[in-house]
C-alpha cells in the first residue's frame, strides 16, 4: 500500500519543466532510450568500470527527491561510475521536441538529441580525470557574479554552478558551438581553472 501511494505521488509531482514522472516508459520512450544507450556505449568505451543504468529513476529519486527527479533526464553517479537514465522522464517520448524547446528557453546550449548524453559524459570524464578535484567541484559555488555571468554565456544550466558549467562547456566545445571570440577565451580560461576534461 505504501509503495503504491509513493508511486502515485511520484507520478503526480511536477518537476522544474512541468514534467511529472510516468509510471513506466511508453514504447516510443523505450526506443529513444535504446538509441541513447547505444550512443552512450560508444562514448564510455575504454573507460574502465563505467556502467549505464537504463532504469535509473529509483536511484535518482532516492538521491535527489521527487521534484528534482521529475526534471532529471539523466545523471552521472560518481560513487558507482554509473550513467543513470531516468526512464520515467517524459523527455524520452519526444527528445527532439524537448531539446528544441529547452534550447529556445536557453536551458541548454544545443538542441542536439545527444546533448544530455554528452553533458553527462562531461561529468564522467571530469570525474575520472581527477576524482578528488571533481568532489571539490561538486561543492563549489561561483566565487564572483562575473564568473557566473561568463558561464551563462553558454546556457542557463552552465550558470547554475561550476560543476554544471564544466559539463555544458564540454558540450559546447565538443560540438563546435559558435561562440564570440572574446567570450570563448574567457570560457576556456574558466573551463581550465575548474579542471574541464579534454573535448
C-alpha positions as CSV (number, residue, x, y, z in Angstrom):
1,X,0.0,0.0,0.0
2,X,2.8,2.5,0.9
3,X,4.7,1.6,-2.3
4,X,1.5,2.2,-4.4
5,X,1.0,5.6,-2.7
6,X,4.6,6.5,-3.2
7,X,4.4,5.6,-6.9
8,X,1.1,7.5,-7.3
9,X,2.7,10.6,-5.6
10,X,5.8,10.3,-7.8
11,X,3.6,10.3,-10.9
12,X,1.8,13.5,-9.8
13,X,4.9,15.5,-8.6
14,X,5.7,18.1,-11.3
15,X,9.3,19.0,-11.9
16,X,11.1,22.2,-13.0
17,X,9.9,21.8,-16.6
18,X,6.3,20.9,-15.7
19,X,7.1,17.2,-16.2
20,X,5.7,14.5,-14.0
21,X,7.2,11.1,-13.7
22,X,5.4,8.5,-15.7
23,X,4.6,5.1,-14.2
24,X,6.5,3.3,-16.9
25,X,8.0,4.4,-20.2
26,X,6.0,4.1,-23.4
27,X,7.2,2.0,-26.4
28,X,8.3,5.3,-28.1
29,X,10.3,6.3,-25.0
30,X,11.9,2.8,-24.8
31,X,13.1,3.3,-28.4
32,X,14.5,6.7,-27.6
33,X,16.2,5.3,-24.5
34,X,17.6,2.4,-26.6
35,X,19.1,4.9,-29.1
36,X,20.6,6.8,-26.2
37,X,22.1,3.7,-24.6
38,X,23.7,2.8,-28.0
39,X,25.3,6.2,-28.3
40,X,26.4,6.2,-24.6
41,X,28.1,2.8,-25.1
42,X,30.3,4.2,-27.8
43,X,31.2,7.1,-25.5
44,X,32.2,5.1,-22.5
45,X,34.2,2.5,-24.4
46,X,37.7,2.5,-23.0
47,X,36.6,4.0,-19.6
48,X,37.1,1.2,-17.1
49,X,34.2,0.4,-14.8
50,X,31.7,2.9,-16.2
51,X,28.2,1.5,-16.5
52,X,24.9,2.6,-17.9
53,X,21.6,2.1,-15.9
54,X,18.7,2.4,-18.3
55,X,16.2,2.2,-15.4
56,X,17.8,4.8,-13.1
57,X,14.7,6.6,-11.8
58,X,14.7,4.8,-8.5
59,X,18.3,5.9,-7.7
60,X,17.6,9.4,-8.9
61,X,14.5,9.7,-6.7
62,X,16.4,8.2,-3.7
63,X,19.3,10.6,-4.2
64,X,17.5,13.8,-5.1
65,X,13.8,13.5,-4.3
66,X,10.8,13.5,-6.5
67,X,10.8,17.1,-7.6
68,X,14.4,17.0,-8.9
69,X,13.9,13.5,-10.4
70,X,10.9,14.7,-12.3
71,X,13.2,17.2,-14.1
72,X,16.2,14.9,-14.5
73,X,16.6,13.3,-17.8
74,X,19.9,11.6,-17.0
75,X,22.6,11.8,-14.3
76,X,26.1,10.6,-13.6
77,X,26.6,8.9,-10.2
78,X,30.3,9.3,-9.4
79,X,30.4,6.8,-6.5
80,X,29.3,3.9,-8.7
81,X,30.6,5.3,-12.0
82,X,27.1,4.9,-13.5
83,X,25.2,7.0,-16.0
84,X,21.6,6.8,-14.8
85,X,18.9,7.2,-17.4
86,X,15.6,8.4,-15.9
87,X,13.3,6.1,-17.9
88,X,10.2,7.7,-16.2
89,X,11.0,11.2,-17.5
90,X,8.6,12.4,-20.2
91,X,11.5,13.8,-22.2
92,X,12.0,10.3,-23.8
93,X,8.6,10.4,-25.6
94,X,9.9,13.3,-27.8
95,X,13.6,14.1,-27.3
96,X,13.9,16.3,-30.5
97,X,10.8,18.4,-29.5
98,X,12.1,18.8,-25.9
99,X,15.6,19.7,-27.0
100,X,14.3,22.4,-29.4
101,X,12.2,23.8,-26.6
102,X,15.0,23.7,-24.0
103,X,17.4,25.4,-26.4
104,X,14.8,28.2,-27.1
105,X,14.5,28.6,-23.3
106,X,18.3,28.8,-23.1
107,X,18.4,25.9,-20.6
108,X,21.0,24.0,-22.8
109,X,23.4,25.3,-25.4
110,X,22.4,23.0,-28.2
111,X,19.3,21.2,-29.5
112,X,21.1,18.0,-30.3
113,X,19.3,14.8,-29.2
114,X,22.6,13.6,-27.8
115,X,23.2,16.8,-25.7
116,X,22.2,15.3,-22.4
117,X,24.4,12.3,-23.1
118,X,27.4,14.5,-23.9
119,X,26.7,16.6,-20.8
120,X,26.8,13.5,-18.5
121,X,29.9,12.3,-20.4
122,X,31.4,15.7,-19.5
123,X,30.7,14.9,-15.8
124,X,32.1,11.4,-16.1
125,X,35.3,12.5,-17.9
126,X,35.9,15.2,-15.4
127,X,35.4,12.8,-12.5
128,X,37.6,10.1,-14.0
129,X,40.4,12.5,-14.8
130,X,40.7,13.6,-11.2
131,X,38.2,12.2,-8.6
132,X,39.4,14.5,-5.7
133,X,39.1,17.6,-7.8
134,X,35.7,16.5,-9.1
135,X,34.4,16.1,-5.5
136,X,35.6,19.6,-4.7
137,X,34.0,20.9,-7.9
138,X,30.7,19.3,-6.8
139,X,30.6,21.6,-3.8
140,X,32.0,24.7,-5.4
141,X,30.0,27.9,-5.7
142,X,30.7,30.8,-8.1
143,X,33.3,33.0,-6.4
144,X,32.1,36.0,-8.4
145,X,29.0,37.1,-10.2
146,X,31.2,37.9,-13.2
147,X,32.3,34.2,-13.4
148,X,28.7,33.1,-13.2
149,X,27.7,35.6,-15.9
150,X,30.5,34.4,-18.2
151,X,29.2,30.8,-17.7
152,X,25.7,32.0,-18.6
153,X,27.1,33.0,-22.0
154,X,26.7,29.3,-22.8
155,X,23.4,28.5,-21.1
156,X,21.3,28.8,-18.0
157,X,22.4,25.3,-17.0
158,X,26.1,26.4,-17.2
159,X,25.4,29.3,-14.9
160,X,23.9,27.0,-12.1
161,X,27.3,26.0,-10.7
162,X,30.9,25.5,-11.7
163,X,30.2,21.7,-12.0
164,X,27.3,22.3,-14.4
165,X,29.4,24.9,-16.3
166,X,32.2,22.3,-16.9
167,X,29.7,19.8,-18.4
168,X,27.9,22.4,-20.5
169,X,31.1,23.9,-21.7
170,X,32.3,20.4,-22.6
171,X,29.3,20.0,-24.8
172,X,29.7,23.5,-26.3
173,X,33.4,23.0,-27.1
174,X,33.0,19.4,-28.4
175,X,30.1,20.3,-30.7
176,X,31.9,23.4,-32.0
177,X,29.2,25.7,-30.8
178,X,29.6,29.2,-32.3
179,X,30.8,31.4,-29.5
180,X,32.1,35.0,-30.0
181,X,35.9,35.0,-29.7
182,X,36.2,37.2,-26.6
183,X,33.6,35.1,-24.7
184,X,35.2,31.9,-25.9
185,X,38.6,33.0,-24.5
186,X,37.0,33.7,-21.1
187,X,35.1,30.4,-21.1
188,X,38.2,28.4,-21.9
189,X,40.1,30.0,-19.0
190,X,37.2,29.3,-16.7
191,X,37.0,25.7,-18.0
192,X,40.7,25.2,-17.4
193,X,40.5,26.7,-14.0
194,X,37.8,24.2,-13.0
195,X,39.6,21.2,-14.5
196,X,37.4,20.6,-17.5
197,X,38.4,17.5,-19.4
198,X,39.7,17.5,-23.0
199,X,37.0,17.5,-25.6
